[in-house]
Amino acid sequence: MKNLLIYTGPSKAFSREDAQLAKIQIDNSLDLGWKREDLLLVTDFPWEYNGVKSLVVPDGLYYDFDKNANKARVVVYLFQQGRIEPGQLYWCHDFDAYELNRITEAELELNGFDLGLVHYFYKPEWCFSNFFFKRGGLDVLELLDRTIRARPWHSRNNEKTLTWLIKHNNIDPKRYKKLDVTYNIAKRYLERIYRKAQKPLKVLHFRPSDPKDERMSDTALNMFMYGKNSLGIPLINERLIHIFHYHGIK
């Protein structure tokens, strides 16, 4: 399996927080046993950390109307350039989606499927910040890319468009598998998500800088790292907390 991280946009550099998260992602993956050659970091600027060097792609591989919704366009480009290998499973995820416990291909049971997707379950949208795909899913991702560009009026365009395509049966349900929400433990409605998720939890999804809102009991960092949530337990384990602390997030 390949671990795919994508960061493109007009800035041509990581923000301060995203630079921290990029390093956390690499250190966390290596700590969990990933090989450096299986970490695929794609940026539109040169960057390197801890023996992992980014694959630099051309400028413009993002959507001007929604700069956070770039993954479909970049993945399609990688297909076109022959960078997506046959027989490989790819895990594509945001920089703020952290692998808590090692994910294996066997547990996903994606034989016969081109994609593995997570549904938020507490709202009607499918998640595109954290998904699995194979080379056979190229046409689905091309369709998503085309439809995103044809519907430029949404924020969080990629997830809204993916949800729209699934709802209107534009994607054959036999092509994708609905994965357990353990692969996307989000900050809002945390107790509901936690109760439903398979254990051990696999992926925690939050930005350390996320402030409290009406659907959260505290700031995201306090909820996940310090147990200031309705469950009364920290969700980040000591292994990952050590990596966060090493990079100055406490």
KABELHU-V380207 format. One record per pair of residues at least 12 apart in sequence whose C-alpha atoms are under 10 Angstrom apart, sorted by the first residue. I is the first residue (numbers start at 1). J is the second residue. D is the distance in Angstrom with one decimal. If there is no record, write none. Layout:
# KABELHU-V380207
i	j	d
I	J	D
I	J	D
This chain:
# KABELHU-V380207
i	j	d
1	34	9.1
1	38	7.1
1	39	9.3
1	87	9.4
1	88	5.9
1	89	4.8
1	90	5.7
1	91	7.2
1	103	9.5
1	104	8.0
1	105	6.9
1	132	9.6
1	134	9.8
2	34	8.8
2	35	9.2
2	36	9.9
2	37	8.5
2	38	4.8
2	39	6.1
2	40	6.9
2	84	9.6
2	85	9.6
2	88	7.2
2	89	6.3
2	90	4.7
2	91	6.1
2	92	8.4
2	132	9.7
3	25	9.9
3	26	9.8
3	29	8.5
3	34	8.4
3	35	9.6
3	36	9.6
3	37	9.5
3	38	6.1
3	39	4.9
3	40	5.9
3	41	8.1
3	89	8.9
3	90	6.1
3	91	5.1
3	92	6.4
3	93	8.2
3	132	9.6
4	38	8.4
4	39	6.3
4	40	4.8
4	41	6.0
4	42	7.6
4	71	10.0
4	75	9.4
4	90	6.6
4	91	5.8
4	92	4.6
4	93	6.7
4	94	9.0
4	95	9.9
4	132	9.6
5	22	8.7
5	25	8.9
5	26	9.8
5	39	8.0
5	40	6.3
5	41	4.8
5	42	6.1
5	43	8.5
5	54	9.5
5	71	8.9
5	91	8.5
5	92	6.0
5	93	6.0
5	94	6.6
5	95	6.9
6	40	8.4
6	41	6.1
6	42	4.8
6	43	6.1
6	44	9.2
6	54	9.5
6	55	9.6
6	70	7.9
6	71	6.5
6	72	9.9
6	74	7.6
6	75	8.7
6	92	7.9
6	93	7.9
6	94	7.4
6	95	8.1
7	22	9.6
7	41	8.0
7	42	6.2
7	43	4.9
7	44	7.3
7	45	9.1
7	54	9.9
7	56	10.0
7	61	9.6
7	62	9.2
7	68	8.9
7	70	7.9
7	71	8.3
7	74	9.2
7	94	8.7
7	95	8.5
8	42	7.8
8	43	5.3
8	44	5.4
8	45	8.2
8	56	9.5
8	57	8.5
8	58	9.3
8	59	7.9
8	60	8.1
8	61	6.6
8	62	6.4
8	63	9.7
8	67	8.2
8	68	8.7
8	69	9.7
8	70	7.0
8	71	8.8
8	74	8.4
9	43	8.7
9	44	7.5
9	45	9.7
9	59	7.8
9	60	7.2
9	61	7.3
9	62	5.9
9	63	8.2
9	64	8.5
9	66	9.9
9	67	6.3
9	68	8.1
9	69	9.8
9	70	8.0
10	44	9.1
10	59	8.1
10	60	7.8
10	61	9.5
10	62	8.5
10	63	9.9
10	64	8.7
10	67	8.2
11	44	9.3
11	45	9.3
12	43	8.2
12	44	6.2
12	45	5.5
12	46	8.9
12	59	8.5
13	43	8.6
13	44	8.2
13	45	6.5
13	46	8.7
13	47	8.7
14	43	9.3
14	45	9.1
14	47	9.3
17	95	10.0
17	96	9.9
17	207	8.7
17	208	8.5
17	209	8.2
17	249	9.5
18	95	7.1
18	96	8.4
18	207	9.3
19	47	9.8
19	95	9.4
19	247	9.8
20	95	9.5
20	244	8.8
20	246	10.0
20	247	6.3
20	248	8.1
20	249	8.4
21	94	9.7
21	95	5.9
21	96	6.7
21	97	9.4
21	98	9.2
21	207	8.7
21	208	9.2
21	244	8.7
21	247	8.5
21	249	9.5
22	41	9.0
22	48	9.9
22	49	8.7
22	94	9.8
22	95	6.3
22	96	8.8
23	48	9.4
23	49	6.8
23	50	8.1
23	52	9.8
23	95	9.5
23	243	9.3
23	244	9.6
23	247	7.7
24	95	8.7
24	96	9.4
24	98	8.6
24	240	8.8
24	243	6.4
24	244	6.6
24	245	9.7
24	246	8.8
24	247	7.1
24	249	9.9
25	39	9.7
25	94	9.7
25	95	6.8
25	96	8.4
25	97	8.6
25	98	6.9
25	99	8.3
25	243	9.3
25	244	9.8
26	39	7.8
26	40	10.0
26	41	9.2
26	49	7.9
26	50	7.5
26	51	9.3
26	52	7.6
26	95	9.9
27	49	9.2
27	50	7.7
27	240	9.5
27	243	7.2
27	244	9.7
27	246	10.0
27	247	9.9
28	98	7.9
28	99	7.5
28	100	8.5
28	239	8.7
28	240	6.9
28	242	9.9
28	243	6.9
28	244	9.2
29	98	8.9
29	99	7.5
29	100	9.6
29	102	8.7
30	50	9.5
31	102	9.8
31	239	8.7
31	240	9.1
31	243	9.3
32	99	8.5
32	100	8.8
32	101	7.6
32	102	6.1
32	103	9.3
32	239	9.6
32	240	9.8
33	102	8.1
34	102	9.1
35	52	10.0
36	50	9.1
36	51	7.2
36	52	6.3
36	53	9.3
37	51	9.6
37	52	8.0
37	53	9.8
38	52	9.8
38	90	9.5
39	52	7.3
39	53	9.2
39	54	9.3
39	91	9.9
40	52	8.3
40	53	8.5
40	54	7.2
40	55	7.3
40	83	9.9
40	90	9.5
40	91	9.9
40	92	9.4
41	53	7.2
41	54	4.9
41	55	6.1
41	56	8.7
42	54	5.5
42	55	4.8
42	56	6.1
42	57	7.0
42	74	8.4
42	75	9.6
42	78	9.4
43	55	6.2
43	56	5.1
43	57	6.2
43	58	8.8
43	59	9.3
43	61	9.5
43	74	9.5
44	56	5.0
44	57	5.0
44	58	6.0
44	59	6.0
44	60	8.5
44	61	8.2
45	57	7.7
45	58	8.7
45	59	8.7
57	74	8.4
57	77	8.7
57	78	8.9
58	74	9.8
58	77	9.7
60	73	9.7
60	74	9.6
61	73	6.2
61	74	5.9
61	75	9.6
61	76	9.8
61	77	8.1
62	74	7.4
63	145	9.7
63	148	8.6
63	149	7.6
63	152	8.6
63	157	9.5
64	149	9.6
64	152	9.0
65	148	9.9
65	149	8.9
65	151	9.9
65	152	6.2
65	153	7.5
65	154	8.3
65	155	8.2
65	157	8.9
66	148	9.6
66	149	9.9
66	152	7.8
66	153	8.8
66	154	7.8
66	155	6.2
66	156	7.1
66	157	6.8
66	158	8.9
67	155	9.4
67	156	9.3
67	157	9.6
68	94	9.9
68	129	9.9
68	155	8.8
68	156	7.4
68	157	8.6
68	158	8.8
69	128	9.0
69	129	8.9
69	145	9.8
69	148	8.8
69	155	8.6
69	156	6.6
69	157	6.3
69	158	5.6
69	159	8.5
70	145	9.0
70	148	9.9
70	157	9.6
70	158	8.1
71	92	8.2
71	93	8.8
71	94	9.1
71	128	8.4
71	129	8.4
71	141	9.5
71	145	8.9
71	158	8.3
72	128	9.0
72	138	10.0
72	140	9.7
72	141	6.1
72	142	7.5
72	143	9.3
72	144	6.8
72	145	5.5
72	146	9.3
72	148	8.8
72	158	7.7
73	141	8.2
73	142	8.0
73	144	8.7
73	145	5.7
73	146	8.8
73	148	9.2
73	149	9.6
74	145	9.2
75	92	9.0
75	133	10.0
75	138	8.6
75	141	7.7
75	142	8.9
75	145	9.3
76	138	7.0
76	139	9.0
76	140	9.8
76	141	6.6
76	142	6.2
76	143	9.8
76	144	9.7
76	145	7.7
77	142	9.6
79	135	7.7
79	138	7.2
79	141	9.8
79	142	9.7
80	138	9.5
83	135	9.9
84	133	10.0
84	134	8.1
84	135	6.3
84	138	9.5
85	134	8.4
85	135	6.8
86	134	7.7
86	135	5.9
86	136	8.3
87	134	7.3
87	135	7.4
87	136	9.1
88	133	8.7
88	134	6.2
88	135	7.4
89	105	7.7
89	110	8.9
89	114	9.0
89	115	9.0
89	116	9.9
89	132	6.9
89	133	5.9
89	134	5.1
89	135	7.9
90	105	9.8
90	115	9.3
90	116	9.9
90	131	8.3
90	132	5.5
90	133	5.3
90	134	6.2
90	135	8.8
91	103	9.6
91	105	9.9
91	115	9.8
91	116	9.1
91	130	7.4
91	131	6.0
91	132	4.5
91	133	6.8
91	134	9.2
92	128	8.8
92	129	7.6
92	130	5.8
92	131	5.5
92	132	6.1
92	133	7.9
93	128	8.0
93	129	5.3
93	130	4.2
93	131	6.4
93	132	8.6
93	184	9.8
93	203	9.9
93	205	9.7
94	128	9.0
94	129	5.4
94	130	6.5
94	131	9.6
94	205	8.4
94	206	9.7
95	129	9.1
95	130	9.8
95	205	8.9
95	206	9.3
95	207	8.7
96	129	9.2
96	130	9.9
96	203	9.7
96	204	8.0
96	205	5.6
96	206	5.5
96	207	5.5
96	208	8.3
97	129	7.9
97	130	7.3
97	183	9.0
97	184	7.5
97	185	8.6
97	186	8.9
97	202	9.9
97	203	6.2
97	204	5.6
97	205	4.2
97	206	6.6
97	207	8.4
98	183	9.6
98	184	9.1
98	185	9.6
98	202	8.3
98	203	5.3
98	204	5.2
98	205	6.3
98	206	8.4
98	236	9.5
98	240	8.8
99	183	8.5
99	184	9.5
99	201	8.9
99	202	5.8
99	203	4.6
99	204	6.7
99	205	9.0
99	240	8.9
100	183	9.6
100	200	8.7
100	201	6.8
100	202	5.1
100	203	5.4
100	204	6.6
100	205	10.0
100	235	8.9
100	236	7.1
100	237	7.4
100	239	8.8
100	240	7.0
101	199	9.8
101	200	7.2
101	201	6.7
101	202	5.0
101	203	7.4
101	204	9.7
101	237	9.1
101	239	9.9
101	240	9.5
102	200	9.8
102	201	9.6
102	202	6.9
102	203	9.1
103	183	8.9
103	201	10.0
103	202	6.8
103	203	8.8
108	132	9.3
108	177	9.1
108	178	10.0
108	179	7.6
108	180	9.2
109	177	8.8
109	179	9.4
110	132	9.0
110	133	9.1
110	134	9.4
110	175	9.9
110	176	8.3
110	177	7.1
110	178	9.9
110	179	9.5
111	177	9.7
112	174	8.5
112	175	7.7
112	176	8.7
112	177	9.3
113	132	10.0
113	133	8.5
113	134	8.3
113	136	8.6
113	137	8.6
113	173	9.5
113	174	7.1
113	175	5.1
113	176	5.3
113	177	6.5
114	132	8.3
114	133	5.7
114	134	5.3
114	135	7.4
114	136	5.5
114	137	4.9
114	138	8.7
114	140	8.8
114	174	8.9
114	175	5.4
114	176	5.8
114	177	8.2
115	131	7.4
115	132	5.5
115	133	4.3
115	134	6.5
115	135	9.3
115	136	8.6
115	137	6.4
115	138	9.8
115	140	9.0
115	141	9.7
115	174	9.7
115	175	6.6
115	176	4.6
115	177	6.4
115	178	8.8
115	179	9.8
116	130	9.3
116	131	5.9
116	132	4.8
116	133	6.3
116	134	9.2
116	175	8.9
116	176	5.5
116	177	4.9
116	178	6.2
116	179	6.2
116	180	9.8
117	129	9.7
117	130	7.6
117	131	5.2
117	132	6.7
117	133	8.7
117	176	6.9
117	177	6.1
117	178	5.2
117	179	5.6
117	180	8.7
117	181	9.4
117	183	9.2
117	184	9.9
118	130	7.5
118	131	7.0
118	132	9.4
118	177	8.4
118	178	5.7
118	179	5.0
118	180	6.5
118	181	6.1
118	182	8.8
118	183	7.1
118	184	7.1
119	163	9.3
119	178	7.0
119	179	7.5
119	180	8.0
119	181	6.9
119	183	9.8
119	184	8.8
120	180	9.6
120	181	7.0
120	184	8.0
120	185	9.1
120	186	8.6
120	193	8.6
121	180	9.9
121	181	8.0
121	192	9.6
121	193	8.4
121	196	9.6
122	188	9.4
122	189	7.7
122	192	8.2
122	193	8.1
124	160	9.3
124	163	7.8
124	167	9.8
125	159	6.6
125	160	6.6
125	161	9.3
125	162	8.1
125	163	5.5
125	164	8.6
125	166	9.7
125	167	9.7
126	158	9.5
126	159	6.0
126	160	7.7
126	161	9.2
126	162	6.7
126	163	5.4
126	164	9.2
126	166	8.7
126	178	9.4
127	158	8.7
127	159	5.8
127	160	8.9
127	162	8.2
127	163	8.4
127	181	9.9
127	184	8.3
128	156	9.4
128	157	9.8
128	158	6.6
128	159	5.4
128	160	9.1
128	161	9.7
128	162	7.6
128	163	9.4
129	156	9.9
129	158	8.7
129	159	8.0
129	184	8.7
129	205	9.1
130	183	7.7
130	184	7.0
130	203	9.0
130	205	9.1
131	179	9.1
131	183	8.7
131	184	9.3
132	176	9.4
132	177	9.6
132	179	9.7
133	176	8.9
136	175	9.2
137	175	7.9
137	176	8.9
139	171	9.8
140	162	9.7
140	165	9.8
140	170	9.0
140	171	6.9
140	172	9.2
140	175	8.9
140	176	9.9
141	162	9.5
143	162	9.5
143	165	8.9
143	170	8.9
143	171	8.9
144	158	7.6
144	159	9.7
144	161	7.0
144	162	6.5
144	164	9.9
144	165	7.8
144	170	9.8
144	171	9.5
145	158	8.3
145	161	9.2
145	162	9.6
147	161	6.9
147	162	8.8
147	164	9.6
147	165	8.5
148	160	8.9
148	161	6.1
148	162	8.6
149	161	9.8
180	196	8.6
180	197	6.5
180	198	6.9
180	202	9.8
181	193	7.1
181	194	8.5
181	196	7.4
181	197	5.4
181	198	7.5
181	201	9.0
181	202	9.1
181	203	8.9
182	194	7.8
182	195	9.9
182	196	8.2
182	197	4.7
182	198	5.6
182	199	7.2
182	200	8.0
182	201	5.3
182	202	5.5
182	203	6.3
182	204	8.2
183	197	8.4
183	198	9.0
183	201	7.3
183	202	5.3
183	203	4.7
183	204	7.5
183	205	8.9
184	197	9.1
184	201	8.9
184	202	7.7
184	203	5.3
184	204	6.0
184	205	6.0
184	206	9.6
185	197	8.1
185	201	7.7
185	202	8.1
185	203	6.0
185	204	4.8
185	205	5.6
185	206	8.4
185	235	9.6
186	203	8.8
186	204	6.4
186	205	4.9
186	206	6.3
186	207	10.0
186	220	9.3
186	224	9.8
187	204	8.4
187	205	6.8
187	206	6.0
187	207	9.0
187	210	9.0
187	212	9.6
187	215	8.5
187	216	6.9
187	217	9.4
187	218	9.7
187	219	8.9
187	220	6.2
187	221	9.3
187	223	7.9
187	224	8.1
187	229	9.8
188	205	10.0
188	206	9.4
188	212	9.6
188	213	8.7
188	214	8.9
188	215	5.5
188	216	5.5
188	217	8.8
188	220	8.8
189	215	6.2
189	216	6.9
189	217	9.2
189	230	9.6
190	215	8.8
190	216	7.7
190	217	9.0
190	223	8.9
190	224	9.5
190	229	7.9
190	230	8.0
190	231	8.5
191	216	9.9
191	229	7.9
191	230	6.4
191	231	6.3
191	232	9.8
192	230	9.9
192	231	9.9
194	231	8.7
194	235	9.5
195	231	9.5
201	235	8.4
201	236	9.6
203	236	9.9
204	224	8.3
204	235	8.1
204	236	7.9
205	220	9.5
205	224	9.5
206	219	10.0
206	220	6.4
206	221	7.8
206	223	9.9
206	224	8.4
207	219	9.7
207	220	6.9
207	221	7.5
208	220	6.1
208	221	5.0
208	222	8.7
208	223	10.0
208	224	9.1
208	225	9.4
208	244	9.6
208	249	7.4
208	250	8.8
209	221	7.2
209	249	9.5
210	222	9.9
216	228	9.9
216	229	7.9
216	230	9.1
217	229	5.5
217	230	6.9
218	230	9.6
221	234	9.8
221	236	9.6
221	249	8.9
221	250	8.1
222	234	8.4
222	250	9.2
223	235	7.9
223	236	9.5
224	236	5.9
224	237	9.4
224	241	9.9
225	237	8.1
225	238	9.3
225	240	9.5
225	241	7.1
225	244	9.5
225	250	8.3
226	241	9.9
226	250	9.5
